[in-house]
Amino acid sequence: MNDVINYLSRLVHTFRWNDALEILLIAGVVYIVYRSLRGTRGARLVRGFVFLVMLSFVIVRLASDYLHMERLRLLYEKLIPVIVIFAVILFQPELRRSLMRLGQNPLFRLFLKEGAAAFIERISRAADTLSRNKIGAIIAVERDTRLGALIEGGVELDARLSSELLTTIFWPGSPLHDMGVIIRAGRIEAAGCEFPLSRQAILDPRLGTRHRAAVGLSEESDAVVVVVSEETGKISVAVGGHLDRDLTTDALRQRLTELLQGSAATLTEHSLETQEPLAPKEAPPEQADPPP
């Protein structure tokens, strides 16, 4: 006990301002990593991994200093590089997403405006095709609130966003057409996701499950949710627990632009990886052929 007290006393007397700066830097890095993983299964893995590393460090330090188990400390030091490599392999998907978000930093947003416009255009075109064919759909665009729990409950795709893929997912007969799609950082992150239903008594009783799920998700997060009615083909947008109904394709395009520009997750944060020129809009056919 006296050894511990003496050690703490020496620590207090030798503590310098650069030691405090070092601790703050480490704490900042840990916070940034944890925040980037928040809402995913990676956050739980990080907590468990950090706990095991800290516990093993304390045990090895106590064993080597007070029980003179020098071989144990030597073995632990040799295992540190292996632990780092193991952590990189274990958290590879999360590290990949973090690097993608780094590319969405405000420093890079100036160069991504065209891709952001393509993002809005492809969602709008998919909604237009689904609306004309009266095919139900629900598409959630993730913003600040992470939707990791819902993504894990669906089918993870991590696919490049395109209007054709969105249309195919919701086309009748598709295994994923009854549930919702979540878009994260310009990519279709998951499909077949079940959204929470709203319990608002003031909602129109004629609204179906999709609309209630859209409002429910917008109540529990800041996501922007696009809904297409299967009965009427009308397009709606849910945000903040409020449902904007009967939108045209142009109105949807304008509404998405306003909502995404007015939040921390700006349009450029949802830009596409490939900035392709937008094709000219074609006259809508009477009935679109189903995708292959």
ABEGO torsion letter per residue (X at the ends): XAAAAAAAAAAAAABBAAAAAAAAAAAAAAAAAAAAABGBAAAAAAAAAAAAAAAAAAAAAAAAAAAGBAAAAAAAAAAAAAAAAAAAAAAAAAAAAAAAAAAABAAAAAAAAAAAAAAAAAAAAAAAAAAAAGBBBBBBBBBABBAAAAAAABBBAGBBBBAAAAAAAABBGBAAAABBBBBBGGBBABBGBBBBBBABAABBAABBAAAAAAAAAAAABABBBBBBBAAAGBBBBBBGGBBBBGBBAAAAAAAAAAAAAABABBAAAABBABBBBBBBBBBBBABBBBBX
